[in-house]
C-alpha cells in the first residue's frame, strides 16, 4: 500500500525538520495507524503521501507508484479526509457532494445514486438539503468523509476523523471504516485516541520528532513491551512532556 524510505522534509525558516529520514511500509488491504504527539510529523507525512507537498527528499511510493512521478494518477485513486472540514458551509450537503463529484468527472447518472447511497449509509439522507453550517460537529465529520469516498478510493487516508464528535457519530465512523476495509480497501489513519487506534488498526507506526519510534501490530507491541494498552506504550516511548 505504502512504502517510504529516507523521507525528509524541512519547511523554510523552520529550526528542525518536520520529517527526519523516516522509513516505513504498510501492506495492501490493512488498516494502518500513523500515531504520534503534536508536531511529530503526521500531517506532513500524509500531505506528502497524497501529493499535496511536492518538495521533499527520499523515496515515497503509494500503491506501487512513485508520488513525484505519478501524483495525479495516485490522487485519482485516493480519498483524503483532512482534519479540518473541507466543505462549503453555505452549500447544502448534496450541493457540496455534487460539486466534488463533478471535479472527479463522475457522470451525473452515476453520481446521483452514489450520493444517495452514501448519505443513507452515514445517516444524512434526511439532512442532505440542509446547509453544512447548520450541521452538528458529528454531521460535518460524516459529510467530510462522504466527500472523500465519491471516487471509490482503493486507499482512504484520514487525519483525526473522529476528533470532537459525539459517541454515536464516532461509532458510525469506526464501524464504516471496518466495513470499508473488509470490502478490500486500504486505510491509513491518524488519531490521538489511542484506545480507538488499538481497537481499529491492524498495524501502527509511532513517530516522534519526525522519526519512526516503533511499528507493529498493537497486540504484539503491547505484549513485547509488557504494557497494559497502546496508550501506556505510547507514553512510555514518547514521554509525558506536553507538546504544543
C-alpha positions in Angstrom: 0.0 0.0 0.0 2.7 2.5 1.1 6.5 2.4 1.0 8.6 5.3 2.4 12.4 5.3 2.5 14.5 8.1 4.0 11.8 10.7 3.8 13.0 14.2 4.8 11.1 17.5 4.9 12.2 20.8 6.5 10.0 23.8 6.0 11.6 27.2 5.1 12.6 29.0 8.3 11.9 26.0 10.5 14.6 25.2 13.1 14.1 21.4 12.8 12.8 19.1 10.1 9.2 18.0 10.3 10.1 14.6 8.9 13.6 13.4 9.5 14.7 10.4 7.4 11.6 8.4 8.1 11.2 4.9 6.6 8.2 2.6 6.9 5.9 0.5 4.8 2.3 -0.8 5.2 0.8 -3.8 3.3 -2.1 -3.5 1.0 -5.6 -4.2 2.5 -4.9 -3.2 6.1 -6.0 -0.5 8.4 -2.8 1.2 9.4 -2.4 3.8 12.2 0.1 6.7 12.0 0.4 7.8 15.6 2.5 10.5 17.4 2.4 13.5 19.7 1.5 17.0 18.4 4.2 18.1 16.0 5.5 14.6 15.3 5.2 15.0 11.6 2.0 13.0 10.9 0.1 15.6 8.8 3.3 16.5 6.8 3.8 12.8 6.1 0.1 12.4 5.0 0.4 15.5 2.8 3.5 14.1 1.1 1.8 10.7 0.5 -1.2 12.4 -1.1 0.9 14.6 -3.3 0.0 17.9 -1.6 3.6 18.6 -0.7 6.0 18.2 -3.6 9.3 19.4 -2.2 11.0 16.7 -0.1 13.8 14.2 -0.3 13.6 10.4 -0.1 11.5 7.8 -1.8 7.7 7.6 -1.5 5.6 5.0 -3.2 1.8 4.7 -2.9 0.0 1.8 -4.5 3.3 0.9 -6.2 3.7 4.3 -7.9 6.3 7.0 -7.2 4.5 10.0 -5.8 6.7 12.5 -7.6 6.2 10.8 -11.0 2.6 9.7 -10.7 1.0 12.2 -8.4 -2.1 12.9 -10.5 -2.8 9.2 -11.1 -2.4 8.5 -7.4 -4.7 11.3 -6.4 -7.4 9.7 -8.6 -7.2 6.5 -6.6 -7.0 8.2 -3.1 -9.6 9.5 -0.7 -8.4 12.2 1.7 -10.2 13.2 4.8 -8.5 16.2 6.3 -8.6 17.2 10.0 -10.4 20.4 9.1 -13.9 20.4 7.5 -13.3 20.7 3.7 -16.8 21.6 2.7 -18.5 24.9 1.6 -20.6 25.9 4.7 -23.2 27.9 2.7 -24.0 25.0 0.4 -26.1 22.0 1.3 -24.5 18.6 1.7 -25.9 17.4 -1.6 -24.7 20.6 -3.3 -21.2 20.0 -1.9 -21.2 16.4 -3.0 -22.4 17.2 -6.5 -19.7 19.8 -6.8 -16.9 17.5 -5.7 -18.3 14.7 -7.8 -18.1 16.9 -10.9 -14.5 17.7 -10.0 -13.8 14.0 -10.2 -15.5 13.8 -13.6 -18.2 11.4 -12.3 -21.2 11.3 -14.8 -24.4 12.7 -13.3 -26.2 9.4 -14.0 -23.7 7.6 -11.7 -23.1 10.5 -9.2 -26.7 11.0 -8.1 -27.4 7.4 -6.9 -23.9 7.2 -5.3 -24.5 10.4 -3.3 -27.9 9.0 -2.1 -26.3 5.7 -1.2 -23.5 7.3 0.9 -25.9 9.8 2.6 -28.1 6.9 3.7 -25.0 4.9 4.9 -23.9 7.8 7.1 -27.4 8.7 8.3 -27.6 12.0 6.5 -30.2 11.3 3.8 -32.9 13.3 5.6 -30.5 16.2 6.1 -28.9 16.3 2.6 -30.5 19.6 1.6 -29.5 21.4 4.8 -26.6 23.9 4.7 -23.4 22.5 6.2 -23.2 25.5 8.6 -26.3 24.2 10.3 -24.8 20.7 10.8 -23.6 19.5 14.2 -19.9 18.6 14.6 -20.6 14.9 14.1 -22.7 15.5 11.0 -19.9 17.7 9.5 -17.4 14.9 10.1 -19.6 12.3 8.4 -20.2 14.6 5.4 -16.5 15.3 5.2 -15.9 11.5 4.9 -18.6 11.1 2.3 -16.8 13.7 0.1 -13.6 11.6 0.1 -15.5 8.5 -1.0 -17.1 9.7 -4.2 -14.2 8.3 -6.4 -14.5 5.0 -4.5 -10.8 5.1 -3.5 -8.7 2.0 -3.0 -6.8 3.9 -0.3 -8.5 6.1 2.2 -6.4 8.5 4.3 -7.9 10.1 7.3 -6.4 12.7 9.6 -8.2 12.7 13.0 -11.6 11.7 11.6 -13.3 11.4 15.0 -11.9 14.5 16.7 -14.6 16.3 18.7 -17.6 14.1 17.6 -20.4 12.6 19.6 -20.3 9.0 20.7 -22.9 7.9 18.1 -21.1 9.6 15.2 -17.8 8.1 16.3 -19.3 4.7 16.5 -20.8 5.0 13.0 -17.5 6.3 11.5 -15.4 3.5 13.1 -17.9 0.8 12.0 -17.8 2.2 8.5 -14.0 2.1 8.4 -14.0 -1.6 9.4 -16.6 -2.4 6.7 -14.8 -0.5 4.1 -11.6 -2.4 4.9 -13.5 -5.7 4.8 -14.5 -4.8 1.2 -10.8 -4.9 0.2 -9.8 -1.3 0.6 -6.7 0.0 2.5 -6.9 2.7 5.2 -4.3 5.0 6.7 -5.5 6.8 9.8 -4.1 9.2 12.4 -5.6 9.8 15.8 -4.8 11.0 19.3 -7.3 8.5 20.7 -5.1 5.5 21.4 -7.8 3.2 22.6 -9.6 3.8 19.3 -6.4 3.1 17.3 -5.7 -0.1 19.4 -9.2 -1.4 18.6 -9.3 -0.4 14.9 -5.7 -0.8 13.5 -4.0 -4.0 12.4 -0.7 -2.2 12.2 0.6 1.0 13.8 3.6 3.2 13.4 4.5 5.6 16.2 6.6 8.6 15.2 8.1 11.4 17.2 10.1 14.4 16.1 9.7 13.2 12.5 11.4 9.9 13.1 10.0 6.4 13.5 9.9 5.0 17.0 8.3 1.6 16.7 6.0 -0.3 14.3 3.9 -3.5 14.5 0.5 -4.8 15.5 -0.9 -3.2 18.6 -1.4 -6.5 20.4 2.2 -7.7 19.7 3.8 -4.4 20.7 1.8 -4.3 23.9 2.9 -7.8 24.7 6.6 -7.2 23.8 6.8 -4.1 25.9 4.8 -5.5 28.8 2.3 -2.6 29.0 -1.4 -2.8 29.6 -2.5 -0.9 26.5 -1.4 1.1 23.5 -1.7 4.4 25.3 0.7 3.3 28.1 3.1 2.1 25.4 2.8 5.4 23.6 3.6 7.4 26.8 6.5 5.0 27.6 8.1 5.6 24.2 7.3 9.3 23.6 7.4 10.6 27.2 5.0 12.6 29.3 6.1 16.1 28.2 3.2 18.1 26.9 3.5 19.1 23.2 2.2 22.2 21.6 
